[in-house]
């Protein structure tokens, strides 16, 4: 009787183990682009320089009426690292908001915020 009970238990355990395991197949041949966020696509070379050229470099250039030369990455990075760029663009209570005429689109603000949050990479 003990051998029959042991044999039945062994078969039952094997049955449970065999049918409880699943095999998940992951296709790695094509990257999953749905995992790429909006922020992952923002680059300094494309989006941020376009933003700066459209809204900032009228005044913020060498010899311009605004401080700093925003055609130069190291100068805009310095403004970013000091917190000045984020404050001037996003803080509604700042004394001198930038750009002075406003007019930033939601997408421009979102792209700039993504770049700032990433630490302002020169990419």
Long-range contacts (C-beta under 8 A, 24 or more apart in sequence): 38-110, 38-114, 39-114, 39-117, 39-118, 42-111, 42-114, 42-115, 42-118, 43-123, 44-73, 44-115, 44-120, 44-121, 44-122, 44-123, 45-122, 45-123, 47-111, 47-115, 48-76, 48-111, 48-112, 48-115, 51-108, 51-111, 51-112, 52-76, 55-98, 55-99, 55-103, 55-104, 55-108, 56-98, 56-99, 73-122, 76-120, 77-120, 77-122, 80-116, 80-120, 81-120, 85-116, 86-116
